[in-house]
Amino acid sequence: MDKRREKINGYKVLGSLDNIKKIIADEKVEKVIFSSEDLSFDQMFVIVSECQGLNVEFLVSGKELDYLVGKSSITMFDDIPF
């Protein structure tokens, strides 16, 4: 099945980790949020390294999914309007 036609929890899937750099560039993605439950830190570091030079911010959600850790900050989900 073509991944681009899939939806997860109502959200359109744009691709996979295999083509994340292209997706970030093509879709002009400004933020990527990794789930620490779904990816290893090694996988996250590889992706961040591959995407150097793109204007994108990477964040990691905590195991309890109640906070985000970024390059220079920690944001509690209570502080983010959804």
C-alpha positions in Angstrom: 0.0 0.0 0.0 1.2 3.5 -0.8 2.1 5.1 2.6 1.1 8.6 1.3 -2.5 7.4 1.1 -2.6 6.2 4.7 -4.1 8.0 7.7 -3.2 7.5 11.3 -5.7 8.8 13.9 -7.1 11.0 11.1 -3.7 12.5 10.1 -2.4 12.0 6.6 0.8 10.1 6.4 3.3 12.0 4.2 5.9 9.3 4.1 8.3 7.3 6.2 11.6 7.8 8.0 13.3 6.5 4.8 12.3 9.8 3.0 11.9 12.2 5.9 14.6 14.6 4.6 12.7 15.0 1.3 9.4 15.4 3.1 10.8 18.1 5.4 12.2 20.0 2.3 9.1 19.5 0.0 6.5 20.3 2.6 8.5 23.1 4.3 8.1 21.4 7.7 9.3 23.7 10.5 9.0 21.2 13.4 9.4 17.5 13.8 8.3 15.8 17.0 9.8 12.4 17.8 8.2 9.9 20.2 10.8 8.5 22.5 8.6 5.4 22.8 8.7 4.7 19.1 12.2 5.6 18.1 15.6 5.0 19.7 17.8 8.0 20.3 20.3 6.6 17.8 17.5 6.7 15.1 16.7 10.3 16.1 20.3 11.4 16.0 20.8 9.9 12.5 17.7 11.7 11.2 18.8 15.0 12.8 22.3 14.6 11.3 20.8 13.8 7.8 18.7 17.0 8.0 21.4 19.4 8.8 21.1 22.6 6.8 17.3 22.4 6.6 15.4 25.0 8.6 13.7 22.5 11.0 13.4 22.2 14.7 13.4 18.7 16.3 11.6 17.9 19.5 11.3 14.7 21.5 8.1 13.8 23.4 8.6 12.2 26.8 7.4 8.7 27.6 4.3 10.0 29.4 3.7 12.3 26.4 3.2 15.3 28.7 6.3 17.3 27.7 8.6 18.1 24.7 12.3 18.4 24.9 14.0 20.6 22.3 17.5 21.8 21.6 17.4 24.5 24.3 14.0 24.1 26.1 11.5 21.8 27.7 7.9 22.6 27.1 5.0 21.2 29.1 1.9 20.3 27.1 -0.1 22.4 29.5 1.6 25.4 28.0 0.8 24.5 24.3 -2.7 25.5 22.9 -4.0 22.6 20.8 
